[in-house]
Amino acid sequence: MVLGRVLGCYSDRVVVRVEGRELSCRLRGRLRRQALGVVAGDLVRVAAGGPVPVVEEVLPRRNLLDRPAVANVDQVLVVFSYRDPPLDLGHVGRVLVAAEKAEVGAVMVLSKADLLAGEERDRVRELFHPVPYPLVVTSAVTGEGLGELHPLLEGRVSVLAGQSGVGKSRLLNALRPGLGLATGEISPRIRRGRHTTRLARLLDVNGGMVADTPGFSRLELGGVDPRQLASLFPEMVALAPHCRFADCYHRAEPGCAVREAVEEGRVAPWRHRLYLELLQEIEEGLPW
């Protein structure tokens, strides 16, 4: 048997890269019966000697993003636009929290910068300045920011995550000319994108592998204790020990260092609002 990496999963086959070749494989029966038996990014053992290669075993996963399903990820690139479609801070924040939960690094990527006036760019930087993740401003049209993304991708398995219509496929086409991914237009009625990517699949881009994933509108944060939620907000981790009460939930408690930092601009107000929303949803047992 040989070791390979799964590039994509389809209804009747799995594409696996083995020693520089892409093999169309079928799954051993027990793997087909498992809900997430094989996903893009999995390291697998393949029996390649027969007429049809067979995936026999999935090696232990370092991590797993289950929506979209991609394994062994090094970083998430959270792609968003300021308009067309309009910026959804809640969605961006929830993807960042999901990345923290999966113990995966994150980079914020503003797309369609060619559409923005100067004051809109200033507004974006104002919103994201206190957020402790890198921000790369990009345009697939002008090439702005692509040089900053190149070294971030090299040697890593990355996931492009973001709502439909924010330009993930267009950005990948710009990063790797000739890729030819289908791109969608914005729906004039709801101002959101139409899905053009149907399945998570790994693509070779700039010396790394990038998972182009379907756009999605909801994420799940299962299995998080409300007392641990603040640990998924890096800017709150260093502040929490300075709260007056060790069990501070950063809501209305006196002497809360997190709320003080929000008032002083050291923590983005929208991040604190998102934390409170998630805290309530977790306490009420709601999916988000």
GIQUIBEL-V740818 format. One record per residue. RES is the residue in one letter. SS is DSSP state (H for helix, E for strand, - for the rest). OMEGA is omega in degrees with one decimal (none if undefined). Layout:
res=(RES | RES)
ss=(SS | SS)
omega=(OMEGA | OMEGA)
This chain:
res=(M | V | L | G | R | V | L | G | C | Y | S | D | R | V | V | V | R | V | E | G | R | E | L | S | C | R | L | R | G | R | L | R | R | Q | A | L | G | V | V | A | G | D | L | V | R | V | A | A | G | G | P | V | P | V | V | E | E | V | L | P | R | R | N | L | L | D | R | P | A | V | A | N | V | D | Q | V | L | V | V | F | S | Y | R | D | P | P | L | D | L | G | H | V | G | R | V | L | V | A | A | E | K | A | E | V | G | A | V | M | V | L | S | K | A | D | L | L | A | G | E | E | R | D | R | V | R | E | L | F | H | P | V | P | Y | P | L | V | V | T | S | A | V | T | G | E | G | L | G | E | L | H | P | L | L | E | G | R | V | S | V | L | A | G | Q | S | G | V | G | K | S | R | L | L | N | A | L | R | P | G | L | G | L | A | T | G | E | I | S | P | R | I | R | R | G | R | H | T | T | R | L | A | R | L | L | D | V | N | G | G | M | V | A | D | T | P | G | F | S | R | L | E | L | G | G | V | D | P | R | Q | L | A | S | L | F | P | E | M | V | A | L | A | P | H | C | R | F | A | D | C | Y | H | R | A | E | P | G | C | A | V | R | E | A | V | E | E | G | R | V | A | P | W | R | H | R | L | Y | L | E | L | L | Q | E | I | E | E | G | L | P | W)
ss=(- | E | E | E | E | E | E | E | E | - | - | - | - | E | E | E | E | E | - | - | E | E | E | E | E | E | E | - | H | H | H | H | - | - | - | - | - | - | - | E | - | - | E | E | E | E | E | - | - | - | - | - | - | E | E | E | E | E | - | - | - | - | - | E | E | E | - | - | E | E | E | - | - | - | E | E | E | E | E | E | E | - | - | - | - | - | - | - | H | H | H | H | H | H | H | H | H | H | H | H | H | - | - | - | E | E | E | E | E | E | E | - | H | H | H | - | - | H | H | H | H | H | H | H | H | H | H | H | - | - | - | - | - | E | E | E | E | - | - | - | - | - | - | - | - | H | H | H | H | H | H | H | H | - | - | - | E | E | E | E | E | - | - | - | - | - | - | H | H | H | H | H | H | H | H | - | - | - | - | - | - | - | - | - | - | E | - | - | - | - | - | - | E | - | - | - | - | - | - | - | E | E | E | E | E | - | - | E | E | E | E | E | - | - | - | - | - | - | - | - | - | - | - | - | - | H | H | H | H | H | H | H | - | H | H | H | H | H | H | H | - | - | - | - | - | - | - | - | - | - | - | - | - | - | - | - | H | H | H | H | H | H | H | - | - | - | - | - | H | H | H | H | H | H | H | H | H | H | H | H | H | H | H | - | - | - | - | -)
omega=(-178.6 | -179.4 | 178.3 | 176.7 | 179.8 | 177.8 | -179.7 | -180.0 | -178.6 | -171.4 | -174.2 | -177.2 | 175.4 | 178.3 | -175.5 | 173.5 | -179.7 | 176.6 | 176.4 | 178.5 | 175.1 | -177.9 | 172.5 | -170.7 | 167.4 | -177.6 | 168.1 | -171.7 | -176.5 | 178.0 | 178.4 | -176.4 | -179.8 | -176.2 | 177.4 | -177.2 | 178.2 | 177.4 | 175.7 | -179.7 | 179.5 | 167.4 | -172.1 | 170.8 | -174.7 | 170.4 | -171.0 | -173.8 | -176.0 | 179.8 | 176.8 | 178.5 | -176.3 | 172.9 | -175.0 | -171.8 | 173.2 | 178.8 | -179.9 | -177.8 | 174.2 | 174.5 | 179.9 | 168.4 | -171.8 | 176.3 | 7.3 | -175.4 | 176.4 | -176.9 | 174.1 | -175.9 | 176.1 | -177.2 | 174.3 | 172.2 | -176.9 | -174.8 | 178.7 | 174.9 | 178.0 | 173.0 | -176.4 | -1.9 | -178.6 | -178.5 | 175.5 | -177.0 | -179.8 | 179.6 | 178.2 | -178.2 | -179.3 | 175.9 | 178.0 | 178.5 | 177.4 | 177.3 | 177.6 | -179.7 | 179.3 | -178.3 | 179.3 | 177.2 | -177.6 | 174.2 | 176.5 | -176.6 | 173.7 | 178.4 | 174.7 | -179.7 | 179.4 | 179.6 | -169.4 | 170.1 | -176.4 | -178.4 | 177.2 | 174.9 | 178.4 | 179.8 | 178.4 | -178.6 | 176.9 | -178.7 | -171.6 | -177.4 | -177.8 | -175.4 | -170.1 | 173.3 | 176.5 | 175.8 | 177.3 | 179.6 | -171.5 | 170.3 | 175.8 | -178.6 | -176.5 | -177.0 | 179.7 | 174.2 | -177.7 | 177.4 | 176.9 | -178.8 | -175.0 | -178.3 | 177.9 | -177.7 | -171.4 | 175.3 | -177.6 | 168.4 | -175.4 | 173.7 | 170.8 | -177.9 | 179.3 | -179.1 | 175.6 | 176.1 | -178.3 | 172.9 | 180.0 | -179.2 | 178.2 | 178.4 | 178.0 | 177.1 | 179.2 | 179.5 | 179.4 | -179.4 | -178.9 | -178.7 | 172.1 | 177.0 | 177.2 | 177.1 | -176.6 | 176.3 | 178.5 | 177.0 | -178.3 | -177.2 | -175.4 | 178.5 | 174.6 | -176.1 | 171.5 | -178.8 | 173.9 | 176.2 | -173.7 | -175.7 | 173.9 | 179.5 | -179.2 | 179.8 | 175.6 | -179.5 | 172.8 | 175.5 | 175.7 | 177.4 | -177.6 | 175.8 | 172.2 | -170.2 | 174.8 | 171.6 | 178.8 | -174.7 | 178.2 | 177.3 | -179.8 | 178.0 | -177.7 | 172.3 | 177.8 | 174.6 | -179.4 | 179.6 | -178.0 | -175.1 | -177.7 | 179.4 | 177.5 | 174.6 | -172.7 | -179.2 | 179.4 | -175.3 | -178.3 | -176.8 | -173.4 | 179.9 | -178.3 | 174.9 | -178.4 | -177.2 | -177.4 | -179.0 | -177.7 | 176.6 | 175.9 | 177.8 | -177.5 | -177.0 | 175.6 | 177.4 | -179.5 | -178.6 | 179.9 | 179.6 | 175.8 | 179.5 | 176.4 | -179.4 | -179.1 | 178.5 | 178.6 | 171.9 | -178.3 | -179.6 | -178.3 | 176.9 | 178.0 | 177.3 | 178.0 | 177.7 | -179.1 | 177.1 | -179.3 | 179.1 | 179.5 | -179.7 | 178.7 | -179.4 | -180.0 | 179.1 | -177.9 | 169.4 | 178.1 | none)
